[in-house]
Amino acid sequence: MKQMFKTKIGHMLDNGDKLELEAFVEAASHDDAFAQAKERLKSVVSELAGVADIEIDKTKVEFGAHKHH
């Protein structure tokens, strides 16, 4: 039986930056939800790579922040 999952996945870059995706998916299991979220992240990255200007809907900018290693 499928149910709704809220997924949060992220990819860490070598420089410490992180790309995250939060998505709601209908899936039969945790593993299925994770796989769907990974595919959505790949799709979003591909879509954004093809646009001249990325529309930003939410921001958070912190002054004096320190990187976590």
C-alpha positions as CSV (number, residue, x, y, z in Angstrom):
1,M,0.0,0.0,0.0
2,K,1.4,3.4,-1.0
3,Q,1.4,6.3,1.4
4,M,2.7,9.9,1.4
5,F,6.3,10.5,2.6
6,K,8.0,13.8,3.2
7,T,11.6,13.4,2.0
8,K,14.7,15.6,2.6
9,I,17.9,14.6,0.8
10,G,21.1,16.5,0.2
11,H,24.3,16.3,-1.7
12,M,27.5,17.6,-0.1
13,L,30.0,19.3,-2.5
14,D,33.8,19.0,-2.0
15,N,34.0,22.6,-0.9
16,G,31.4,22.1,1.9
17,D,28.4,23.5,0.1
18,K,25.2,21.5,0.2
19,L,22.4,21.2,-2.3
20,E,19.1,20.0,-0.6
21,L,15.7,18.9,-1.9
22,E,12.5,18.5,0.2
23,A,9.8,16.6,-1.7
24,F,6.5,14.9,-1.0
25,V,6.2,11.5,-2.7
26,E,3.7,8.7,-2.8
27,A,5.6,5.5,-2.2
28,A,5.2,1.9,-1.0
29,S,8.3,2.1,1.3
30,H,11.1,4.2,2.7
31,D,13.4,2.9,0.1
32,D,10.9,3.7,-2.7
33,A,10.5,7.2,-1.3
34,F,14.2,7.7,-1.2
35,A,14.6,6.5,-4.8
36,Q,11.9,8.8,-6.0
37,A,13.5,11.7,-4.2
38,K,16.9,11.0,-5.8
39,E,15.3,10.9,-9.2
40,R,13.5,14.3,-8.5
41,L,16.8,15.8,-7.4
42,K,18.5,14.7,-10.6
43,S,15.6,16.1,-12.6
44,V,15.6,19.4,-10.8
45,V,19.3,19.8,-11.2
46,S,19.0,19.1,-15.0
47,E,16.2,21.5,-15.3
48,L,18.0,24.3,-13.5
49,A,21.1,23.7,-15.5
50,G,19.2,24.7,-18.6
51,V,17.8,28.0,-17.5
52,A,19.5,31.3,-17.7
53,D,18.4,32.6,-14.4
54,I,17.2,30.5,-11.4
55,E,14.2,31.9,-9.6
56,I,14.7,31.8,-5.9
57,D,11.6,31.6,-3.7
58,K,13.2,31.2,-0.3
59,T,16.4,32.5,1.2
60,K,18.4,32.4,4.4
61,V,21.7,34.3,4.6
62,E,23.6,34.4,7.8
63,F,26.3,36.9,8.7
64,G,29.5,35.7,10.4
65,A,28.7,32.0,9.8
66,H,31.4,29.3,10.2
67,K,31.8,26.2,8.1
68,H,31.3,22.9,9.8
69,H,33.9,20.3,8.8
